[in-house]
Amino acid sequence: MTDTTTDQPTRKAGGAVVPVLAFAGIVVAVMQTLLVPVIKDLPQLLDTAPSNATWVLTSTLLSGAVATPIMGRLGDLYGKRRMLVLSLSVMVIGALVSAFTSELLTMIVGRTLQGFAMGAIPLGIGLMRDMLPRERLGSAMALMSSSIGVGGGLALPAAALVAQHTDWHALFYGAAGLGVLAIALTLLVVPESPMRARGSFDLVGALGLSTGLVLLLLPITKGSDWGWSSGTTLGLFAAAVVVLVVWGLFELRVQAPLVDLRTTARPAVLFTNLASIMVGVAFYVVSLVLPQLLQLPTATGYGLGQSMVVAGLCVAPLGLTMMFTAPVYARLSARYGPKVTLITGLLIIAIGYGGGLGLMDAAWQTIVTSVILGAGIGLAYSSLPALIVGAVPASETGAANGLNTLMRSIGTSVSSAVVGMVLANTADNVGGVAVPTMHGFRVSFLIATAAVAVGLLLALFLPKSPRSAQRHTQLRASSEEDAALERAEEVLRGFRGRVLGADGAPVARAKVTLIDRRGRQAGAAVSDEEGRYVLAVPAQGAYVLAAKASGHGPLASSATHSGEERAVDLDLSLPGEAVNA
């Protein structure tokens, strides 16, 4: 069991915090797409077989999947900025290892280290939640969540330009330089979050989840090479199921699990994570299809005959549109809520892929498709952290967003495997070379559309926000434009959190009373069905939060309010003293 402590004073975040954290996310995305322009040349560059060269990409995917939830949990326990800097530092080391070698095994080691940077996304979102006022939080989390798409879109033309005119190792030197810059800016600008989860790191849980993820993702990424019906592929899938089931049973029994599966099973979290997989599938299809279509020679009858750099520039609007969508998302979400914004984003993605089926005849048409898809993916990606943050206690923000980022990575992995198989099975053999066909491209777009349809169905099952939360959100939207309402918003900043019972189960209808230093009642609230409460404070200072509920012992917890919203979870299973209120 974990709860939240904020023994350290809250530090107000400066105006540069959001762009610095978003820049760190973009750096991570650049690292992921770094080798896309030279994928087809990797076997020759590394003097190895094509099946071996794919490990350069697979290793980064596996280490990123493993690192994301683990770094999120470590951030909750020991400091999110500290773990963010550690993630970026490991990435820089990995980039330098890769920069100095053309030997396959060493390159795989370097790329594996680079994958650890994936933890930066959930850590950045967690830092924003802990430090930013509510009126800035929506757009900030949207930008951070979209940064992986922004960086990926912008990196393609830049990496193509470098690869086309210089030695390909310069890509890694550039990534290392960006990583060093991100670390320096983080240390200079971003304060450490005062929020901590009490408890210990679940090492057994981390090893179990890591093993299960590797066993699951290996056959997904290598199934086309090994054969989907081969003993190796099916055996690894079966082993993954066994390991993850055993891991899940273990996590339900430990006091401080790596992933709180009870929280993950709540409808708001469960359906958000499942929808995230579908968004990940849809996002990666366009990244796989359009660059190939653009670079195929016109002699095929459908290829657009563009250079590597021009192809990257045509796809770049995907990332740029995602970046500019963040402030639009903030306003839409403030008025209608993140659920509606997610559904809107998915509908726009469906329009983009549906229209894209007939927009493959010219380079400008691929730009139109990229812009539409960028807007939809930007809205969808921006909605996911808001849905997660609104459904989990503050002490689990890093781990919960880490798991959500992992779900997106699983979606992109599935997308890569399925689309790769489709393009390979529909390719024409020209002079011993497999050439993707227009039929394969269109089937890939249809697969993305089907994934979006499933995502829409899952999004419809997301629970509605309570009316009080909706009113709170509307106030947030207005406060950005109205100074008078912004002053009213300040009054509402107080304590919020959850009331928990045995095994971390939420306690509904618990009375939470705010008592000032003179022993007088300064406020009261009743927890909702998810155990959540919100208490406004009349002034800064020291308070006692007293909680009691039928069937539970009372609890009194001291807390200090210093002007910013504080998250305090109240665990009625812990020993406490009775407080008359």
C-alpha positions in Angstrom: 0.0 0.0 0.0 1.3 3.5 -0.8 0.1 6.9 0.1 1.3 10.4 -0.7 3.6 12.6 1.3 4.6 16.1 0.5 7.0 16.9 3.3 9.0 19.1 1.1 7.6 22.6 0.3 5.8 23.0 -3.0 7.9 25.0 -5.5 6.1 27.0 -8.0 6.9 26.1 -11.6 8.2 28.8 -13.9 7.0 29.6 -17.3 9.8 27.7 -19.0 9.0 24.3 -17.3 6.4 23.2 -19.9 8.6 23.9 -23.0 11.6 22.3 -21.4 9.7 19.1 -20.5 8.1 19.0 -23.9 11.6 19.4 -25.5 12.7 16.4 -23.4 9.8 14.4 -24.8 10.6 15.5 -28.4 14.3 14.4 -27.9 13.0 10.9 -26.9 10.9 10.7 -30.0 13.8 11.8 -32.2 15.8 8.9 -30.7 13.0 6.5 -31.7 12.8 7.5 -35.3 16.5 8.2 -35.7 17.2 5.2 -38.0 14.0 5.2 -40.1 15.8 6.8 -43.1 18.5 4.2 -43.1 16.4 1.1 -42.2 16.8 -0.5 -45.6 20.6 0.1 -45.6 21.3 -1.3 -42.0 22.3 -4.9 -43.2 25.0 -3.4 -45.4 26.1 -0.7 -42.9 26.4 -3.3 -40.1 27.7 -6.1 -42.4 25.0 -8.5 -41.2 21.8 -10.4 -42.5 18.5 -8.4 -42.7 17.0 -10.6 -39.9 19.8 -9.7 -37.6 19.7 -6.0 -38.5 16.1 -5.7 -37.3 17.4 -6.3 -33.7 18.7 -2.7 -33.8 15.1 -1.5 -33.8 13.6 -4.3 -31.8 16.1 -3.8 -28.9 15.0 -0.2 -28.4 11.4 -1.1 -28.5 11.8 -3.8 -25.8 13.9 -1.7 -23.4 11.5 1.2 -23.8 8.5 -1.0 -23.0 10.3 -2.3 -19.9 11.6 1.0 -18.7 8.4 3.0 -19.0 6.4 1.6 -16.1 9.5 1.0 -14.0 10.8 4.6 -14.3 7.3 5.9 -13.7 7.1 4.0 -10.3 10.7 5.0 -9.4 9.7 8.6 -10.1 6.7 8.4 -7.8 9.0 7.0 -5.0 12.3 8.9 -5.4 11.5 12.0 -7.4 10.3 12.5 -11.0 12.9 15.0 -12.1 15.7 12.8 -10.8 14.4 9.8 -12.8 13.9 12.0 -15.8 17.5 13.1 -15.8 18.6 9.5 -15.2 16.5 8.3 -18.3 18.0 11.0 -20.5 21.5 10.3 -19.2 21.2 6.6 -20.1 20.0 7.6 -23.5 23.0 9.8 -24.1 25.4 7.0 -23.1 23.6 4.7 -25.5 23.8 7.2 -28.3 27.5 7.6 -27.8 28.0 3.8 -27.7 26.2 3.5 -31.1 28.1 6.5 -32.5 31.5 4.8 -32.1 30.6 1.4 -33.6 29.6 -0.4 -36.8 29.5 -3.8 -35.1 26.1 -5.3 -34.7 26.2 -6.5 -31.0 27.6 -3.2 -29.8 25.1 -1.3 -31.8 22.3 -3.4 -30.2 23.7 -2.6 -26.7 23.7 1.1 -27.5 20.2 1.1 -28.9 18.9 -0.9 -25.9 20.3 1.9 -23.6 18.6 4.5 -25.8 15.2 2.8 -25.2 15.4 3.7 -21.5 14.6 7.3 -22.4 10.9 6.3 -23.1 10.3 6.8 -19.4 10.7 10.6 -19.9 7.1 11.0 -21.2 5.2 9.8 -18.2 7.7 11.4 -15.8 7.2 14.7 -17.6 3.4 14.4 -17.3 3.7 13.5 -13.6 5.9 16.6 -13.0 3.3 18.8 -14.7 0.5 17.4 -12.6 2.5 18.0 -9.4 3.5 21.6 -10.1 1.2 23.4 -12.5 -1.9 25.2 -11.6 -5.1 23.7 -13.1 -5.6 26.4 -15.7 -2.2 25.5 -17.3 -2.3 21.8 -16.8 -4.6 20.7 -19.7 -2.6 22.3 -22.5 0.8 21.3 -20.8 -0.1 17.6 -20.5 -1.5 17.7 -24.1 1.8 19.0 -25.4 3.9 16.5 -23.4 1.7 13.6 -24.5 1.9 14.7 -28.1 5.7 15.3 -28.0 6.4 11.7 -29.1 4.5 12.3 -32.3 5.9 15.8 -32.7 9.5 14.6 -32.4 8.9 11.7 -34.7 7.4 13.8 -37.4 10.1 16.5 -37.2 12.9 14.0 -36.9 12.2 12.3 -40.2 13.3 15.0 -42.6 16.2 16.1 -40.3 17.5 12.5 -40.0 17.0 12.0 -43.7 19.0 15.1 -44.5 21.9 14.0 -42.2 21.9 10.4 -43.5 21.8 11.6 -47.1 24.8 14.0 -46.9 27.0 12.8 -44.0 28.2 9.6 -42.3 25.2 7.9 -40.7 26.9 7.8 -37.3 26.3 11.6 -37.1 22.7 10.7 -36.3 23.8 9.4 -32.9 26.1 12.3 -32.2 23.2 14.6 -32.8 20.9 12.6 -30.6 23.6 12.6 -27.8 23.9 16.4 -28.2 20.1 16.9 -27.9 20.1 14.7 -24.8 22.8 16.7 -23.1 20.9 19.9 -23.8 17.7 18.4 -22.5 19.5 17.3 -19.3 21.0 20.8 -18.8 17.7 22.6 -19.3 15.9 20.2 -17.0 18.4 20.8 -14.2 18.3 24.6 -14.7 14.6 25.1 -15.1 12.5 22.2 -13.7 12.2 21.9 -9.9 11.9 18.6 -8.3 8.3 17.6 -7.4 7.6 17.5 -3.7 5.1 14.6 -4.2 6.3 11.2 -3.1 4.6 7.8 -2.7 5.4 6.0 0.5 6.5 2.4 0.1 9.3 0.4 -1.4 10.2 -0.5 -5.0 8.7 -3.8 -6.0 11.8 -5.5 -7.5 10.1 -8.9 -8.0 7.2 -7.2 -9.7 9.6 -5.2 -12.0 11.4 -8.4 -13.0 8.1 -10.2 -13.6 6.7 -7.4 -15.8 9.9 -7.1 -17.7 10.0 -10.8 -18.5 6.4 -10.8 -19.5 6.7 -7.8 -21.8 9.8 -9.2 -23.5 8.1 -12.6 -24.0 5.1 -10.8 -25.5 6.8 -8.2 -27.7 9.5 -10.4 -29.1 7.0 -12.6 -31.1 5.0 -9.5 -32.1 8.0 -7.8 -33.6 9.8 -10.9 -35.0 6.8 -13.0 -35.9 7.1 -12.2 -39.6 10.7 -13.4 -39.7 10.1 -16.5 -37.6 6.7 -17.4 -39.0 3.5 -16.7 -37.1 2.7 -20.4 -36.7 6.3 -21.4 -35.7 7.0 -23.2 -32.4 9.2 -20.3 -31.3 6.5 -17.6 -31.9 3.6 -19.6 -30.4 5.8 -20.8 -27.5 6.8 -17.2 -26.6 3.2 -16.0 -26.7 2.2 -18.9 -24.4 5.0 -18.2 -22.0 4.1 -14.4 -22.0 0.5 -15.3 -20.9 1.7 -17.6 -18.1 4.3 -15.1 -16.8 1.9 -12.1 -16.9 -0.9 -14.0 -15.2 1.5 -15.1 -12.4 2.8 -11.6 -12.2 -0.7 -10.2 -11.9 -1.6 -12.6 -9.0 1.6 -11.6 -7.3 0.9 -7.8 -7.7 -2.5 -8.3 -6.1 -0.9 -9.7 -3.0 2.0 -7.2 -2.3 1.6 -4.1 -0.2 3.4 -1.7 -2.6 3.0 -3.1 -6.1 4.8 -1.8 -9.1 1.4 -1.4 -10.8 -1.8 -1.2 -8.8 -4.0 -3.6 -10.7 -7.0 -2.6 -8.7 -6.7 0.9 -9.9 -5.9 -0.3 -13.4 -9.1 -2.3 -13.5 -11.3 0.7 -12.9 -13.4 1.5 -16.0 -11.8 5.0 -16.4 -8.3 3.5 -16.4 -9.0 0.2 -18.2 -10.9 1.7 -21.2 -8.4 4.5 -21.5 -5.5 2.1 -21.7 -7.3 -0.2 -24.2 -8.2 2.8 -26.4 -4.5 3.9 -26.2 -3.5 0.7 -27.9 -5.8 1.5 -30.8 -4.5 5.0 -31.1 -1.0 3.6 -31.1 -1.9 1.3 -34.0 -3.5 4.1 -36.0 -0.6 6.5 -35.4 2.1 4.2 -36.7 0.3 3.1 -39.9 0.8 6.5 -41.5 4.4 6.6 -40.5 5.0 3.2 -42.2 3.0 3.8 -45.4 3.4 7.4 -46.6 7.3 7.5 -46.6 7.4 4.3 -48.7 4.7 5.5 -51.1 6.5 8.8 -51.6 9.9 7.2 -52.3 8.8 4.5 -54.7 9.8 5.3 -58.3 7.1 6.6 -60.6 7.9 3.6 -62.9 5.7 1.5 -60.6 2.7 3.4 -61.8 1.7 4.6 -58.3 5.0 5.6 -56.6 5.6 9.3 -56.2 9.4 9.3 -56.9 10.4 11.7 -54.1 13.8 11.8 -52.4 14.3 10.7 -48.8 14.4 14.3 -47.6 11.3 15.4 -49.5 9.4 12.3 -48.2 10.3 13.3 -44.7 9.2 16.9 -45.3 5.8 15.7 -46.6 5.2 13.6 -43.5 6.5 16.4 -41.1 3.1 18.2 -41.0 1.9 15.2 -39.0 4.1 16.2 -36.1 3.7 19.9 -36.5 -0.1 19.6 -36.5 0.0 17.5 -33.3 2.1 20.3 -31.6 -0.3 23.0 -32.6 -3.3 20.9 -31.5 -2.3 21.1 -27.8 -3.8 24.5 -27.1 -6.9 23.6 -29.1 -7.3 20.5 -27.0 -7.1 22.5 -23.8 -10.1 24.6 -24.7 -12.1 21.7 -26.0 -11.4 19.5 -23.0 -12.1 22.4 -20.6 -15.5 22.8 -22.1 -16.5 19.3 -22.9 -14.1 17.0 -21.0 -11.3 14.7 -22.2 -13.7 11.9 -23.1 -15.5 14.0 -25.7 -12.1 15.2 -26.9 -10.8 11.7 -27.3 -13.9 10.7 -29.3 -13.5 13.8 -31.5 -9.9 13.0 -32.1 -10.7 9.4 -33.1 -13.4 10.6 -35.5 -10.9 12.9 -37.2 -8.4 10.1 -37.5 -11.1 8.0 -39.2 -11.8 10.8 -41.6 -8.1 11.1 -42.3 -7.6 7.5 -43.2 -10.9 7.2 -45.1 -10.0 10.2 -47.2 -6.4 9.0 -47.5 -7.6 5.9 -49.4 -8.2 8.3 -52.3 -5.4 10.8 -51.7 -2.4 8.8 -52.8 -1.8 10.2 -56.3 0.4 13.3 -55.5 2.8 14.5 -52.9 0.5 17.4 -51.9 -2.2 14.9 -51.2 0.0 13.1 -48.7 0.5 16.4 -46.9 -3.3 16.9 -46.6 -3.6 13.4 -45.2 -0.7 14.1 -42.7 -2.4 17.3 -41.5 -5.8 15.7 -40.9 -4.3 12.7 -39.2 -2.0 15.0 -37.1 -5.0 16.9 -35.8 -6.9 13.8 -34.9 -3.9 12.0 -33.3 -3.0 15.1 -31.5 -6.4 15.4 -29.9 -6.5 11.7 -29.0 -3.0 11.6 -27.5 -3.6 14.8 -25.6 -6.8 13.3 -24.0 -5.1 10.2 -22.7 -3.0 11.6 -19.8 -5.9 13.8 -18.6 -8.2 10.7 -18.4 -5.5 8.8 -16.5 -4.6 11.7 -14.1 -8.3 12.2 -13.3 -8.8 8.6 -12.4 -5.7 7.8 -10.2 -4.4 9.2 -6.9 -1.5 11.6 -7.0 0.9 9.0 -5.6 0.4 6.8 -8.6 0.6 9.4 -11.4 4.0 8.4 -12.7 3.3 4.6 -12.7 -0.1 5.0 -14.2 1.0 7.3 -17.0 4.0 4.9 -17.6 1.6 2.1 -18.0 -0.5 4.2 -20.4 2.6 5.1 -22.5 3.4 1.4 -22.5 -0.1 0.6 -24.0 0.6 3.1 -26.8 4.0 1.4 -27.5 2.3 -2.0 -27.6 -0.1 -0.5 -30.2 2.7 0.8 -32.4 4.4 -2.7 -32.1 1.3 -4.5 -33.2 0.9 -1.9 -36.0 4.4 -2.4 -37.2 4.0 -6.2 -37.2 0.6 -6.3 -38.9 1.3 -3.7 -41.5 4.7 -5.2 -42.2 3.1 -8.6 -42.8 0.4 -7.0 -45.0 2.9 -5.1 -47.2 5.1 -8.2 -47.5 2.3 -10.5 -48.5 0.9 -8.1 -51.1 4.3 -7.0 -52.5 5.3 -7.6 -56.2 8.5 -9.4 -56.9 10.5 -7.2 -59.4 13.9 -8.5 -60.3 14.2 -10.4 -57.0 13.2 -7.3 -55.0 9.8 -7.1 -53.1 8.1 -3.8 -54.0 5.0 -2.8 -51.9 1.8 -2.3 -53.9 -1.0 0.2 -53.8 -3.3 -2.6 -52.7 -1.1 -3.2 -49.6 -1.0 0.5 -48.8 -4.8 0.7 -48.9 -5.3 -2.4 -46.9 -3.0 -0.9 -44.3 -5.1 2.3 -44.2 -8.2 0.1 -43.7 -6.5 -1.7 -40.8 -5.9 1.7 -39.2 -9.6 2.7 -39.7 -10.7 -0.6 -38.1 -8.4 0.1 -35.1 -10.0 3.6 -34.8 -13.5 2.1 -34.8 -12.5 -0.2 -32.0 -11.0 2.7 -30.1 -14.2 4.7 -30.6 -16.3 1.8 -29.1 -13.9 1.6 -26.1 -14.1 5.4 -25.6 -17.8 5.3 -25.4 -17.6 3.0 -22.4 -15.5 5.6 -20.5 -17.5 6.8 -17.4 -18.9 10.3 -17.4 -17.2 12.8 -15.1 -19.2 13.8 -12.0 -21.1 17.0 -12.3 -18.9 18.7 -9.8 -15.9 17.8 -11.9 -17.6 19.2 -15.0 -18.3 22.5 -13.2 -14.7 22.6 -12.0 -13.5 22.1 -15.5 -15.8 24.8 -16.9 -14.4 27.2 -14.3 -10.9 26.2 -15.4 -11.8 27.1 -19.1 -13.2 30.5 -18.1 -10.3 31.3 -15.8 -7.9 31.4 -18.8 -9.9 34.3 -20.2 -11.4 36.1 -17.2 -9.2 37.6 -14.4 -12.1 37.7 -12.0 -12.8 34.0 -12.3 -9.1 33.3 -12.0 -9.2 34.9 -8.6 -12.2 32.7 -7.7 -10.1 29.7 -8.9 -7.4 30.6 -6.4 -10.0 30.2 -3.5 -10.8 26.6 -4.7 -7.2 25.5 -4.5 -7.0 23.3 -1.4 -6.6 19.6 -0.7 -7.7 16.8 -2.9 -7.1 13.0 -2.9 -8.7 9.7 -2.1 -9.9 7.9 0.9 -8.7 4.3 0.9 -9.3 1.3 3.0 -7.9 -2.2 3.2 -5.8 -3.3 0.2 -6.1 0.1 -1.3 -9.8 -0.2 -2.0 -11.6 3.2 -2.3 -13.9 4.1 0.5 -17.2 5.8 -0.7 -19.3 8.1 1.5 -16.4 8.8 3.9 -16.6 12.2 5.7 -13.5 14.2 5.4 -13.2 17.2 7.7 -10.7 20.1 7.5 -9.7 21.4 11.0 -7.6 24.6 11.4 -4.9 25.1 14.0 -7.4 26.4 16.6 -9.4 23.2 16.4 -12.3 24.7 14.4 -13.9 23.0 11.4 -12.8 24.9 8.3 -14.5 22.7 5.7 -16.0 19.3 5.1 -16.6 16.9 2.1 -17.9 13.4 1.4 -15.9 11.1 -0.8 -17.5 9.8 -4.1 -17.8 6.3 -5.3 -14.2 6.2 -6.3 -13.1 7.5 -2.8 -12.2 11.0 -4.1 -12.7 14.2 -2.2 -12.0 17.9 -2.7 -11.6 20.4 0.1 -11.2 24.2 -0.4 -9.1 26.0 2.2 -9.8 29.5 3.5 -6.2 30.5 3.9 -2.7 29.1 3.8 -1.3 27.3 6.9 -1.3 24.1 8.9 -4.4 21.9 9.0 -5.6 18.5 10.1 -7.5 16.3 7.7 -9.8 14.0 9.7 -11.5 11.1 7.9 -14.0 8.6 9.1 -16.4 6.1 7.5 -18.7 3.3 8.6 -16.8 0.1 9.2 -13.4 1.9 9.3 -11.4 3.4 12.1 -11.0 7.2 12.1 -7.8 8.8 10.8 -6.2 12.2 11.4 -3.5 13.5 9.1 -1.5 16.8 9.4 -1.1 18.8 6.2 0.2 22.2 5.3 -1.2 24.3 2.6 1.1 26.9 0.9 -1.1 28.3 -1.8 -0.9 25.5 -4.4 -3.3 22.5 -4.6 -2.1 19.6 -2.4 -2.8 16.0 -3.0 -3.3 14.0 0.2 -4.5 10.4 0.2 -6.1 9.2 3.5 -5.6 5.5 4.3 -8.2 4.4 6.9 -6.4 1.0 7.2 -3.5 2.7 9.0 -3.6 3.4 12.7 -4.9 6.8 13.5 -6.4 8.8 16.3 -10.0 9.9 16.7 -10.7 13.5 16.0 -14.1 15.1 16.9 -15.4 17.0 14.0 
